[in-house]
Amino acid sequence: MTCPNCNKTFSADEALQKYLKEKEKIYREEIKVKEKLLKEKYKLNFKLTEKRI
């Protein structure tokens, strides 16, 4: 394929693979952050429950 703006030739398959790998990397990073937050929340809830008992 050829870019209509810069006339550079590129492979659509390679471009799609690169795009998907970048998205996957972003999603994996988001998952790690959310897992960390959930673990912290769980630990905090556990400590609070422990104090109540």
mmCIF entry with sequence, helices, sheets and N, C-alpha, C, O atoms, coordinates in Angstrom:
data_MODEL
# 
_entry.id   MODEL 
# 
_entity.id                         1 
_entity.type                       polymer 
_entity.pdbx_number_of_molecules   1 
# 
_entity_poly.entity_id                      1 
_entity_poly.type                           'polypeptide(L)' 
_entity_poly.nstd_linkage                   no 
_entity_poly.nstd_monomer                   no 
_entity_poly.pdbx_seq_one_letter_code       MTCPNCNKTFSADEALQKYLKEKEKIYREEIKVKEKLLKEKYKLNFKLTEKRI 
_entity_poly.pdbx_seq_one_letter_code_can   MTCPNCNKTFSADEALQKYLKEKEKIYREEIKVKEKLLKEKYKLNFKLTEKRI 
_entity_poly.pdbx_strand_id                 A 
# 
loop_
_entity_poly_seq.entity_id 
_entity_poly_seq.num 
_entity_poly_seq.mon_id 
_entity_poly_seq.hetero 
1 1  MET n 
1 2  THR n 
1 3  CYS n 
1 4  PRO n 
1 5  ASN n 
1 6  CYS n 
1 7  ASN n 
1 8  LYS n 
1 9  THR n 
1 10 PHE n 
1 11 SER n 
1 12 ALA n 
1 13 ASP n 
1 14 GLU n 
1 15 ALA n 
1 16 LEU n 
1 17 GLN n 
1 18 LYS n 
1 19 TYR n 
1 20 LEU n 
1 21 LYS n 
1 22 GLU n 
1 23 LYS n 
1 24 GLU n 
1 25 LYS n 
1 26 ILE n 
1 27 TYR n 
1 28 ARG n 
1 29 GLU n 
1 30 GLU n 
1 31 ILE n 
1 32 LYS n 
1 33 VAL n 
1 34 LYS n 
1 35 GLU n 
1 36 LYS n 
1 37 LEU n 
1 38 LEU n 
1 39 LYS n 
1 40 GLU n 
1 41 LYS n 
1 42 TYR n 
1 43 LYS n 
1 44 LEU n 
1 45 ASN n 
1 46 PHE n 
1 47 LYS n 
1 48 LEU n 
1 49 THR n 
1 50 GLU n 
1 51 LYS n 
1 52 ARG n 
1 53 ILE n 
# 
_struct_asym.id          A 
_struct_asym.entity_id   1 
# 
_struct_conf.conf_type_id            HELX_P 
_struct_conf.id                      HELX_P1 
_struct_conf.pdbx_PDB_helix_id       AA1 
_struct_conf.beg_label_comp_id       ALA 
_struct_conf.beg_label_asym_id       A 
_struct_conf.beg_label_seq_id        12 
_struct_conf.pdbx_beg_PDB_ins_code   ? 
_struct_conf.end_label_comp_id       ARG 
_struct_conf.end_label_asym_id       A 
_struct_conf.end_label_seq_id        52 
_struct_conf.pdbx_end_PDB_ins_code   ? 
_struct_conf.beg_auth_comp_id        ALA 
_struct_conf.beg_auth_asym_id        A 
_struct_conf.beg_auth_seq_id         12 
_struct_conf.end_auth_comp_id        ARG 
_struct_conf.end_auth_asym_id        A 
_struct_conf.end_auth_seq_id         52 
_struct_conf.pdbx_PDB_helix_class    1 
_struct_conf.details                 ? 
_struct_conf.pdbx_PDB_helix_length   41 
# 
_struct_conf_type.id          HELX_P 
_struct_conf_type.criteria    ? 
_struct_conf_type.reference   ? 
# 
loop_
_atom_site.group_PDB 
_atom_site.id 
_atom_site.type_symbol 
_atom_site.label_atom_id 
_atom_site.label_alt_id 
_atom_site.label_comp_id 
_atom_site.label_asym_id 
_atom_site.label_entity_id 
_atom_site.label_seq_id 
_atom_site.pdbx_PDB_ins_code 
_atom_site.Cartn_x 
_atom_site.Cartn_y 
_atom_site.Cartn_z 
_atom_site.occupancy 
_atom_site.B_iso_or_equiv 
_atom_site.pdbx_formal_charge 
_atom_site.auth_seq_id 
_atom_site.auth_comp_id 
_atom_site.auth_asym_id 
_atom_site.auth_atom_id 
_atom_site.pdbx_PDB_model_num 
ATOM 1   N N  . MET A 1 1  ? 0.841   -1.171 0.000  1.00 0.00 ? 1  MET A N  1 
ATOM 2   C CA . MET A 1 1  ? 0.000   0.000  0.000  1.00 0.00 ? 1  MET A CA 1 
ATOM 3   C C  . MET A 1 1  ? 0.891   1.241  0.000  1.00 0.00 ? 1  MET A C  1 
ATOM 4   O O  . MET A 1 1  ? 2.055   1.200  0.400  1.00 0.00 ? 1  MET A O  1 
ATOM 5   N N  . THR A 1 2  ? 0.305   2.338  -0.461 1.00 0.00 ? 2  THR A N  1 
ATOM 6   C CA . THR A 1 2  ? 1.016   3.607  -0.495 1.00 0.00 ? 2  THR A CA 1 
ATOM 7   C C  . THR A 1 2  ? 0.216   4.643  0.272  1.00 0.00 ? 2  THR A C  1 
ATOM 8   O O  . THR A 1 2  ? -0.997  4.769  0.105  1.00 0.00 ? 2  THR A O  1 
ATOM 9   N N  . CYS A 1 3  ? 0.923   5.382  1.119  1.00 0.00 ? 3  CYS A N  1 
ATOM 10  C CA . CYS A 1 3  ? 0.280   6.434  1.896  1.00 0.00 ? 3  CYS A CA 1 
ATOM 11  C C  . CYS A 1 3  ? -0.135  7.569  0.959  1.00 0.00 ? 3  CYS A C  1 
ATOM 12  O O  . CYS A 1 3  ? 0.683   8.042  0.169  1.00 0.00 ? 3  CYS A O  1 
ATOM 13  N N  . PRO A 1 4  ? -1.387  8.012  1.034  1.00 0.00 ? 4  PRO A N  1 
ATOM 14  C CA . PRO A 1 4  ? -1.840  9.089  0.157  1.00 0.00 ? 4  PRO A CA 1 
ATOM 15  C C  . PRO A 1 4  ? -1.225  10.451 0.515  1.00 0.00 ? 4  PRO A C  1 
ATOM 16  O O  . PRO A 1 4  ? -1.221  11.364 -0.310 1.00 0.00 ? 4  PRO A O  1 
ATOM 17  N N  . ASN A 1 5  ? -0.710  10.587 1.734  1.00 0.00 ? 5  ASN A N  1 
ATOM 18  C CA . ASN A 1 5  ? -0.133  11.860 2.162  1.00 0.00 ? 5  ASN A CA 1 
ATOM 19  C C  . ASN A 1 5  ? 1.343   12.005 1.808  1.00 0.00 ? 5  ASN A C  1 
ATOM 20  O O  . ASN A 1 5  ? 1.773   13.046 1.309  1.00 0.00 ? 5  ASN A O  1 
ATOM 21  N N  . CYS A 1 6  ? 2.118   10.944 2.072  1.00 0.00 ? 6  CYS A N  1 
ATOM 22  C CA . CYS A 1 6  ? 3.570   11.057 1.864  1.00 0.00 ? 6  CYS A CA 1 
ATOM 23  C C  . CYS A 1 6  ? 4.102   10.139 0.771  1.00 0.00 ? 6  CYS A C  1 
ATOM 24  O O  . CYS A 1 6  ? 5.298   10.159 0.479  1.00 0.00 ? 6  CYS A O  1 
ATOM 25  N N  . ASN A 1 7  ? 3.242   9.344  0.168  1.00 0.00 ? 7  ASN A N  1 
ATOM 26  C CA . ASN A 1 7  ? 3.596   8.406  -0.899 1.00 0.00 ? 7  ASN A CA 1 
ATOM 27  C C  . ASN A 1 7  ? 4.581   7.329  -0.454 1.00 0.00 ? 7  ASN A C  1 
ATOM 28  O O  . ASN A 1 7  ? 5.236   6.706  -1.290 1.00 0.00 ? 7  ASN A O  1 
ATOM 29  N N  . LYS A 1 8  ? 4.690   7.106  0.851  1.00 0.00 ? 8  LYS A N  1 
ATOM 30  C CA . LYS A 1 8  ? 5.560   6.054  1.364  1.00 0.00 ? 8  LYS A CA 1 
ATOM 31  C C  . LYS A 1 8  ? 4.845   4.716  1.212  1.00 0.00 ? 8  LYS A C  1 
ATOM 32  O O  . LYS A 1 8  ? 3.650   4.604  1.486  1.00 0.00 ? 8  LYS A O  1 
ATOM 33  N N  . THR A 1 9  ? 5.583   3.713  0.775  1.00 0.00 ? 9  THR A N  1 
ATOM 34  C CA . THR A 1 9  ? 5.020   2.374  0.617  1.00 0.00 ? 9  THR A CA 1 
ATOM 35  C C  . THR A 1 9  ? 5.167   1.618  1.934  1.00 0.00 ? 9  THR A C  1 
ATOM 36  O O  . THR A 1 9  ? 6.212   1.678  2.582  1.00 0.00 ? 9  THR A O  1 
ATOM 37  N N  . PHE A 1 10 ? 4.102   0.902  2.323  1.00 0.00 ? 10 PHE A N  1 
ATOM 38  C CA . PHE A 1 10 ? 4.128   0.137  3.565  1.00 0.00 ? 10 PHE A CA 1 
ATOM 39  C C  . PHE A 1 10 ? 3.228   -1.083 3.426  1.00 0.00 ? 10 PHE A C  1 
ATOM 40  O O  . PHE A 1 10 ? 2.380   -1.158 2.537  1.00 0.00 ? 10 PHE A O  1 
ATOM 41  N N  . SER A 1 11 ? 3.439   -2.033 4.327  1.00 0.00 ? 11 SER A N  1 
ATOM 42  C CA . SER A 1 11 ? 2.631   -3.249 4.348  1.00 0.00 ? 11 SER A CA 1 
ATOM 43  C C  . SER A 1 11 ? 1.470   -3.037 5.316  1.00 0.00 ? 11 SER A C  1 
ATOM 44  O O  . SER A 1 11 ? 1.677   -2.675 6.474  1.00 0.00 ? 11 SER A O  1 
ATOM 45  N N  . ALA A 1 12 ? 0.265   -3.260 4.841  1.00 0.00 ? 12 ALA A N  1 
ATOM 46  C CA . ALA A 1 12 ? -0.911  -3.105 5.705  1.00 0.00 ? 12 ALA A CA 1 
ATOM 47  C C  . ALA A 1 12 ? -0.865  -4.116 6.844  1.00 0.00 ? 12 ALA A C  1 
ATOM 48  O O  . ALA A 1 12 ? -1.248  -3.798 7.969  1.00 0.00 ? 12 ALA A O  1 
ATOM 49  N N  . ASP A 1 13 ? -0.398  -5.332 6.563  1.00 0.00 ? 13 ASP A N  1 
ATOM 50  C CA . ASP A 1 13 ? -0.292  -6.360 7.606  1.00 0.00 ? 13 ASP A CA 1 
ATOM 51  C C  . ASP A 1 13 ? 0.670   -5.924 8.706  1.00 0.00 ? 13 ASP A C  1 
ATOM 52  O O  . ASP A 1 13 ? 0.371   -6.060 9.893  1.00 0.00 ? 13 ASP A O  1 
ATOM 53  N N  . GLU A 1 14 ? 1.820   -5.403 8.307  1.00 0.00 ? 14 GLU A N  1 
ATOM 54  C CA . GLU A 1 14 ? 2.808   -4.960 9.292  1.00 0.00 ? 14 GLU A CA 1 
ATOM 55  C C  . GLU A 1 14 ? 2.275   -3.774 10.098 1.00 0.00 ? 14 GLU A C  1 
ATOM 56  O O  . GLU A 1 14 ? 2.483   -3.698 11.309 1.00 0.00 ? 14 GLU A O  1 
ATOM 57  N N  . ALA A 1 15 ? 1.600   -2.867 9.433  1.00 0.00 ? 15 ALA A N  1 
ATOM 58  C CA . ALA A 1 15 ? 1.042   -1.706 10.122 1.00 0.00 ? 15 ALA A CA 1 
ATOM 59  C C  . ALA A 1 15 ? -0.014  -2.148 11.134 1.00 0.00 ? 15 ALA A C  1 
ATOM 60  O O  . ALA A 1 15 ? -0.051  -1.641 12.255 1.00 0.00 ? 15 ALA A O  1 
ATOM 61  N N  . LEU A 1 16 ? -0.860  -3.080 10.746 1.00 0.00 ? 16 LEU A N  1 
ATOM 62  C CA . LEU A 1 16 ? -1.887  -3.589 11.656 1.00 0.00 ? 16 LEU A CA 1 
ATOM 63  C C  . LEU A 1 16 ? -1.260  -4.334 12.828 1.00 0.00 ? 16 LEU A C  1 
ATOM 64  O O  . LEU A 1 16 ? -1.688  -4.162 13.970 1.00 0.00 ? 16 LEU A O  1 
ATOM 65  N N  . GLN A 1 17 ? -0.252  -5.159 12.560 1.00 0.00 ? 17 GLN A N  1 
ATOM 66  C CA . GLN A 1 17 ? 0.428   -5.888 13.631 1.00 0.00 ? 17 GLN A CA 1 
ATOM 67  C C  . GLN A 1 17 ? 1.075   -4.923 14.618 1.00 0.00 ? 17 GLN A C  1 
ATOM 68  O O  . GLN A 1 17 ? 0.986   -5.122 15.830 1.00 0.00 ? 17 GLN A O  1 
ATOM 69  N N  . LYS A 1 18 ? 1.718   -3.893 14.113 1.00 0.00 ? 18 LYS A N  1 
ATOM 70  C CA . LYS A 1 18 ? 2.350   -2.898 14.978 1.00 0.00 ? 18 LYS A CA 1 
ATOM 71  C C  . LYS A 1 18 ? 1.296   -2.194 15.837 1.00 0.00 ? 18 LYS A C  1 
ATOM 72  O O  . LYS A 1 18 ? 1.490   -2.013 17.039 1.00 0.00 ? 18 LYS A O  1 
ATOM 73  N N  . TYR A 1 19 ? 0.199   -1.806 15.226 1.00 0.00 ? 19 TYR A N  1 
ATOM 74  C CA . TYR A 1 19 ? -0.886  -1.136 15.945 1.00 0.00 ? 19 TYR A CA 1 
ATOM 75  C C  . TYR A 1 19 ? -1.438  -2.034 17.060 1.00 0.00 ? 19 TYR A C  1 
ATOM 76  O O  . TYR A 1 19 ? -1.635  -1.587 18.190 1.00 0.00 ? 19 TYR A O  1 
ATOM 77  N N  . LEU A 1 20 ? -1.680  -3.298 16.726 1.00 0.00 ? 20 LEU A N  1 
ATOM 78  C CA . LEU A 1 20 ? -2.239  -4.229 17.705 1.00 0.00 ? 20 LEU A CA 1 
ATOM 79  C C  . LEU A 1 20 ? -1.256  -4.506 18.842 1.00 0.00 ? 20 LEU A C  1 
ATOM 80  O O  . LEU A 1 20 ? -1.668  -4.634 19.994 1.00 0.00 ? 20 LEU A O  1 
ATOM 81  N N  . LYS A 1 21 ? 0.037   -4.600 18.532 1.00 0.00 ? 21 LYS A N  1 
ATOM 82  C CA . LYS A 1 21 ? 1.041   -4.814 19.578 1.00 0.00 ? 21 LYS A CA 1 
ATOM 83  C C  . LYS A 1 21 ? 1.096   -3.622 20.517 1.00 0.00 ? 21 LYS A C  1 
ATOM 84  O O  . LYS A 1 21 ? 1.235   -3.794 21.728 1.00 0.00 ? 21 LYS A O  1 
ATOM 85  N N  . GLU A 1 22 ? 0.989   -2.414 19.974 1.00 0.00 ? 22 GLU A N  1 
ATOM 86  C CA . GLU A 1 22 ? 0.995   -1.216 20.809 1.00 0.00 ? 22 GLU A CA 1 
ATOM 87  C C  . GLU A 1 22 ? -0.236  -1.187 21.718 1.00 0.00 ? 22 GLU A C  1 
ATOM 88  O O  . GLU A 1 22 ? -0.132  -0.862 22.901 1.00 0.00 ? 22 GLU A O  1 
ATOM 89  N N  . LYS A 1 23 ? -1.396  -1.528 21.163 1.00 0.00 ? 23 LYS A N  1 
ATOM 90  C CA . LYS A 1 23 ? -2.623  -1.573 21.962 1.00 0.00 ? 23 LYS A CA 1 
ATOM 91  C C  . LYS A 1 23 ? -2.515  -2.631 23.057 1.00 0.00 ? 23 LYS A C  1 
ATOM 92  O O  . LYS A 1 23 ? -2.913  -2.393 24.197 1.00 0.00 ? 23 LYS A O  1 
ATOM 93  N N  . GLU A 1 24 ? -1.977  -3.792 22.710 1.00 0.00 ? 24 GLU A N  1 
ATOM 94  C CA . GLU A 1 24 ? -1.815  -4.860 23.684 1.00 0.00 ? 24 GLU A CA 1 
ATOM 95  C C  . GLU A 1 24 ? -0.905  -4.406 24.823 1.00 0.00 ? 24 GLU A C  1 
ATOM 96  O O  . GLU A 1 24 ? -1.188  -4.680 25.989 1.00 0.00 ? 24 GLU A O  1 
ATOM 97  N N  . LYS A 1 25 ? 0.181   -3.716 24.494 1.00 0.00 ? 25 LYS A N  1 
ATOM 98  C CA . LYS A 1 25 ? 1.110   -3.215 25.509 1.00 0.00 ? 25 LYS A CA 1 
ATOM 99  C C  . LYS A 1 25 ? 0.392   -2.247 26.450 1.00 0.00 ? 25 LYS A C  1 
ATOM 100 O O  . LYS A 1 25 ? 0.562   -2.322 27.667 1.00 0.00 ? 25 LYS A O  1 
ATOM 101 N N  . ILE A 1 26 ? -0.402  -1.347 25.892 1.00 0.00 ? 26 ILE A N  1 
ATOM 102 C CA . ILE A 1 26 ? -1.149  -0.379 26.700 1.00 0.00 ? 26 ILE A CA 1 
ATOM 103 C C  . ILE A 1 26 ? -2.129  -1.097 27.617 1.00 0.00 ? 26 ILE A C  1 
ATOM 104 O O  . ILE A 1 26 ? -2.219  -0.775 28.802 1.00 0.00 ? 26 ILE A O  1 
ATOM 105 N N  . TYR A 1 27 ? -2.864  -2.068 27.080 1.00 0.00 ? 27 TYR A N  1 
ATOM 106 C CA . TYR A 1 27 ? -3.838  -2.807 27.879 1.00 0.00 ? 27 TYR A CA 1 
ATOM 107 C C  . TYR A 1 27 ? -3.157  -3.599 28.994 1.00 0.00 ? 27 TYR A C  1 
ATOM 108 O O  . TYR A 1 27 ? -3.665  -3.659 30.114 1.00 0.00 ? 27 TYR A O  1 
ATOM 109 N N  . ARG A 1 28 ? -2.011  -4.204 28.690 1.00 0.00 ? 28 ARG A N  1 
ATOM 110 C CA . ARG A 1 28 ? -1.282  -4.957 29.720 1.00 0.00 ? 28 ARG A CA 1 
ATOM 111 C C  . ARG A 1 28 ? -0.831  -4.037 30.848 1.00 0.00 ? 28 ARG A C  1 
ATOM 112 O O  . ARG A 1 28 ? -0.900  -4.409 32.019 1.00 0.00 ? 28 ARG A O  1 
ATOM 113 N N  . GLU A 1 29 ? -0.369  -2.840 30.500 1.00 0.00 ? 29 GLU A N  1 
ATOM 114 C CA . GLU A 1 29 ? 0.044   -1.875 31.515 1.00 0.00 ? 29 GLU A CA 1 
ATOM 115 C C  . GLU A 1 29 ? -1.147  -1.433 32.367 1.00 0.00 ? 29 GLU A C  1 
ATOM 116 O O  . GLU A 1 29 ? -1.032  -1.304 33.586 1.00 0.00 ? 29 GLU A O  1 
ATOM 117 N N  . GLU A 1 30 ? -2.292  -1.201 31.715 1.00 0.00 ? 30 GLU A N  1 
ATOM 118 C CA . GLU A 1 30 ? -3.500  -0.824 32.456 1.00 0.00 ? 30 GLU A CA 1 
ATOM 119 C C  . GLU A 1 30 ? -3.928  -1.936 33.406 1.00 0.00 ? 30 GLU A C  1 
ATOM 120 O O  . GLU A 1 30 ? -4.336  -1.667 34.536 1.00 0.00 ? 30 GLU A O  1 
ATOM 121 N N  . ILE A 1 31 ? -3.836  -3.167 32.956 1.00 0.00 ? 31 ILE A N  1 
ATOM 122 C CA . ILE A 1 31 ? -4.209  -4.309 33.792 1.00 0.00 ? 31 ILE A CA 1 
ATOM 123 C C  . ILE A 1 31 ? -3.288  -4.387 35.010 1.00 0.00 ? 31 ILE A C  1 
ATOM 124 O O  . ILE A 1 31 ? -3.753  -4.631 36.124 1.00 0.00 ? 31 ILE A O  1 
ATOM 125 N N  . LYS A 1 32 ? -1.989  -4.182 34.805 1.00 0.00 ? 32 LYS A N  1 
ATOM 126 C CA . LYS A 1 32 ? -1.056  -4.218 35.932 1.00 0.00 ? 32 LYS A CA 1 
ATOM 127 C C  . LYS A 1 32 ? -1.401  -3.159 36.965 1.00 0.00 ? 32 LYS A C  1 
ATOM 128 O O  . LYS A 1 32 ? -1.371  -3.427 38.166 1.00 0.00 ? 32 LYS A O  1 
ATOM 129 N N  . VAL A 1 33 ? -1.728  -1.957 36.506 1.00 0.00 ? 33 VAL A N  1 
ATOM 130 C CA . VAL A 1 33 ? -2.085  -0.875 37.422 1.00 0.00 ? 33 VAL A CA 1 
ATOM 131 C C  . VAL A 1 33 ? -3.355  -1.226 38.183 1.00 0.00 ? 33 VAL A C  1 
ATOM 132 O O  . VAL A 1 33 ? -3.424  -1.030 39.396 1.00 0.00 ? 33 VAL A O  1 
ATOM 133 N N  . LYS A 1 34 ? -4.362  -1.744 37.481 1.00 0.00 ? 34 LYS A N  1 
ATOM 134 C CA . LYS A 1 34 ? -5.619  -2.104 38.135 1.00 0.00 ? 34 LYS A CA 1 
ATOM 135 C C  . LYS A 1 34 ? -5.434  -3.252 39.118 1.00 0.00 ? 34 LYS A C  1 
ATOM 136 O O  . LYS A 1 34 ? -6.050  -3.260 40.184 1.00 0.00 ? 34 LYS A O  1 
ATOM 137 N N  . GLU A 1 35 ? -4.585  -4.229 38.769 1.00 0.00 ? 35 GLU A N  1 
ATOM 138 C CA . GLU A 1 35 ? -4.308  -5.327 39.691 1.00 0.00 ? 35 GLU A CA 1 
ATOM 139 C C  . GLU A 1 35 ? -3.647  -4.801 40.960 1.00 0.00 ? 35 GLU A C  1 
ATOM 140 O O  . GLU A 1 35 ? -3.986  -5.221 42.066 1.00 0.00 ? 35 GLU A O  1 
ATOM 141 N N  . LYS A 1 36 ? -2.710  -3.889 40.792 1.00 0.00 ? 36 LYS A N  1 
ATOM 142 C CA . LYS A 1 36 ? -2.023  -3.317 41.948 1.00 0.00 ? 36 LYS A CA 1 
ATOM 143 C C  . LYS A 1 36 ? -3.021  -2.576 42.848 1.00 0.00 ? 36 LYS A C  1 
ATOM 144 O O  . LYS A 1 36 ? -2.980  -2.716 44.071 1.00 0.00 ? 36 LYS A O  1 
ATOM 145 N N  . LEU A 1 37 ? -3.905  -1.796 42.246 1.00 0.00 ? 37 LEU A N  1 
ATOM 146 C CA . LEU A 1 37 ? -4.903  -1.066 43.026 1.00 0.00 ? 37 LEU A CA 1 
ATOM 147 C C  . LEU A 1 37 ? -5.845  -2.021 43.761 1.00 0.00 ? 37 LEU A C  1 
ATOM 148 O O  . LEU A 1 37 ? -6.192  -1.789 44.919 1.00 0.00 ? 37 LEU A O  1 
ATOM 149 N N  . LEU A 1 38 ? -6.252  -3.083 43.091 1.00 0.00 ? 38 LEU A N  1 
ATOM 150 C CA . LEU A 1 38 ? -7.137  -4.061 43.727 1.00 0.00 ? 38 LEU A CA 1 
ATOM 151 C C  . LEU A 1 38 ? -6.437  -4.757 44.897 1.00 0.00 ? 38 LEU A C  1 
ATOM 152 O O  . LEU A 1 38 ? -7.050  -4.987 45.939 1.00 0.00 ? 38 LEU A O  1 
ATOM 153 N N  . LYS A 1 39 ? -5.158  -5.090 44.726 1.00 0.00 ? 39 LYS A N  1 
ATOM 154 C CA . LYS A 1 39 ? -4.416  -5.723 45.815 1.00 0.00 ? 39 LYS A CA 1 
ATOM 155 C C  . LYS A 1 39 ? -4.312  -4.788 47.006 1.00 0.00 ? 39 LYS A C  1 
ATOM 156 O O  . LYS A 1 39 ? -4.490  -5.212 48.148 1.00 0.00 ? 39 LYS A O  1 
ATOM 157 N N  . GLU A 1 40 ? -4.027  -3.523 46.750 1.00 0.00 ? 40 GLU A N  1 
ATOM 158 C CA . GLU A 1 40 ? -3.929  -2.543 47.831 1.00 0.00 ? 40 GLU A CA 1 
ATOM 159 C C  . GLU A 1 40 ? -5.275  -2.381 48.537 1.00 0.00 ? 40 GLU A C  1 
ATOM 160 O O  . GLU A 1 40 ? -5.337  -2.296 49.764 1.00 0.00 ? 40 GLU A O  1 
ATOM 161 N N  . LYS A 1 41 ? -6.346  -2.338 47.751 1.00 0.00 ? 41 LYS A N  1 
ATOM 162 C CA . LYS A 1 41 ? -7.688  -2.209 48.322 1.00 0.00 ? 41 LYS A CA 1 
ATOM 163 C C  . LYS A 1 41 ? -8.017  -3.437 49.174 1.00 0.00 ? 41 LYS A C  1 
ATOM 164 O O  . LYS A 1 41 ? -8.568  -3.309 50.267 1.00 0.00 ? 41 LYS A O  1 
ATOM 165 N N  . TYR A 1 42 ? -7.679  -4.619 48.673 1.00 0.00 ? 42 TYR A N  1 
ATOM 166 C CA . TYR A 1 42 ? -7.936  -5.854 49.415 1.00 0.00 ? 42 TYR A CA 1 
ATOM 167 C C  . TYR A 1 42 ? -7.172  -5.855 50.737 1.00 0.00 ? 42 TYR A C  1 
ATOM 168 O O  . TYR A 1 42 ? -7.726  -6.199 51.781 1.00 0.00 ? 42 TYR A O  1 
ATOM 169 N N  . LYS A 1 43 ? -5.894  -5.468 50.686 1.00 0.00 ? 43 LYS A N  1 
ATOM 170 C CA . LYS A 1 43 ? -5.083  -5.434 51.910 1.00 0.00 ? 43 LYS A CA 1 
ATOM 171 C C  . LYS A 1 43 ? -5.656  -4.448 52.916 1.00 0.00 ? 43 LYS A C  1 
ATOM 172 O O  . LYS A 1 43 ? -5.716  -4.739 54.110 1.00 0.00 ? 43 LYS A O  1 
ATOM 173 N N  . LEU A 1 44 ? -6.075  -3.292 52.442 1.00 0.00 ? 44 LEU A N  1 
ATOM 174 C CA . LEU A 1 44 ? -6.652  -2.284 53.328 1.00 0.00 ? 44 LEU A CA 1 
ATOM 175 C C  . LEU A 1 44 ? -7.948  -2.792 53.956 1.00 0.00 ? 44 LEU A C  1 
ATOM 176 O O  . LEU A 1 44 ? -8.152  -2.657 55.162 1.00 0.00 ? 44 LEU A O  1 
ATOM 177 N N  . ASN A 1 45 ? -8.817  -3.373 53.142 1.00 0.00 ? 45 ASN A N  1 
ATOM 178 C CA . ASN A 1 45 ? -10.074 -3.928 53.666 1.00 0.00 ? 45 ASN A CA 1 
ATOM 179 C C  . ASN A 1 45 ? -9.809  -5.043 54.677 1.00 0.00 ? 45 ASN A C  1 
ATOM 180 O O  . ASN A 1 45 ? -10.503 -5.160 55.686 1.00 0.00 ? 45 ASN A O  1 
ATOM 181 N N  . PHE A 1 46 ? -8.800  -5.853 54.391 1.00 0.00 ? 46 PHE A N  1 
ATOM 182 C CA . PHE A 1 46 ? -8.443  -6.937 55.309 1.00 0.00 ? 46 PHE A CA 1 
ATOM 183 C C  . PHE A 1 46 ? -7.978  -6.372 56.647 1.00 0.00 ? 46 PHE A C  1 
ATOM 184 O O  . PHE A 1 46 ? -8.392  -6.847 57.704 1.00 0.00 ? 46 PHE A O  1 
ATOM 185 N N  . LYS A 1 47 ? -7.122  -5.362 56.600 1.00 0.00 ? 47 LYS A N  1 
ATOM 186 C CA . LYS A 1 47 ? -6.625  -4.740 57.843 1.00 0.00 ? 47 LYS A CA 1 
ATOM 187 C C  . LYS A 1 47 ? -7.762  -4.098 58.634 1.00 0.00 ? 47 LYS A C  1 
ATOM 188 O O  . LYS A 1 47 ? -7.802  -4.193 59.860 1.00 0.00 ? 47 LYS A O  1 
ATOM 189 N N  . LEU A 1 48 ? -8.675  -3.451 57.934 1.00 0.00 ? 48 LEU A N  1 
ATOM 190 C CA . LEU A 1 48 ? -9.815  -2.833 58.624 1.00 0.00 ? 48 LEU A CA 1 
ATOM 191 C C  . LEU A 1 48 ? -10.713 -3.884 59.263 1.00 0.00 ? 48 LEU A C  1 
ATOM 192 O O  . LEU A 1 48 ? -11.190 -3.702 60.383 1.00 0.00 ? 48 LEU A O  1 
ATOM 193 N N  . THR A 1 49 ? -10.937 -4.953 58.568 1.00 0.00 ? 49 THR A N  1 
ATOM 194 C CA . THR A 1 49 ? -11.762 -6.037 59.098 1.00 0.00 ? 49 THR A CA 1 
ATOM 195 C C  . THR A 1 49 ? -11.064 -6.687 60.295 1.00 0.00 ? 49 THR A C  1 
ATOM 196 O O  . THR A 1 49 ? -11.699 -7.029 61.292 1.00 0.00 ? 49 THR A O  1 
ATOM 197 N N  . GLU A 1 50 ? -9.766  -6.845 60.175 1.00 0.00 ? 50 GLU A N  1 
ATOM 198 C CA . GLU A 1 50 ? -8.985  -7.433 61.249 1.00 0.00 ? 50 GLU A CA 1 
ATOM 199 C C  . GLU A 1 50 ? -9.069  -6.578 62.520 1.00 0.00 ? 50 GLU A C  1 
ATOM 200 O O  . GLU A 1 50 ? -9.164  -7.109 63.627 1.00 0.00 ? 50 GLU A O  1 
ATOM 201 N N  . LYS A 1 51 ? -9.033  -5.275 62.353 1.00 0.00 ? 51 LYS A N  1 
ATOM 202 C CA . LYS A 1 51 ? -9.116  -4.370 63.518 1.00 0.00 ? 51 LYS A CA 1 
ATOM 203 C C  . LYS A 1 51 ? -10.494 -4.438 64.184 1.00 0.00 ? 51 LYS A C  1 
ATOM 204 O O  . LYS A 1 51 ? -10.609 -4.321 65.404 1.00 0.00 ? 51 LYS A O  1 
ATOM 205 N N  . ARG A 1 52 ? -11.523 -4.627 63.378 1.00 0.00 ? 52 ARG A N  1 
ATOM 206 C CA . ARG A 1 52 ? -12.883 -4.703 63.920 1.00 0.00 ? 52 ARG A CA 1 
ATOM 207 C C  . ARG A 1 52 ? -13.068 -5.954 64.776 1.00 0.00 ? 52 ARG A C  1 
ATOM 208 O O  . ARG A 1 52 ? -13.822 -5.958 65.750 1.00 0.00 ? 52 ARG A O  1 
ATOM 209 N N  . ILE A 1 53 ? -12.368 -7.001 64.390 1.00 0.00 ? 53 ILE A N  1 
ATOM 210 C CA . ILE A 1 53 ? -12.497 -8.283 65.094 1.00 0.00 ? 53 ILE A CA 1 
ATOM 211 C C  . ILE A 1 53 ? -11.639 -8.245 66.303 1.00 0.00 ? 53 ILE A C  1 
ATOM 212 O O  . ILE A 1 53 ? -11.587 -9.220 67.054 1.00 0.00 ? 53 ILE A O  1 
# 
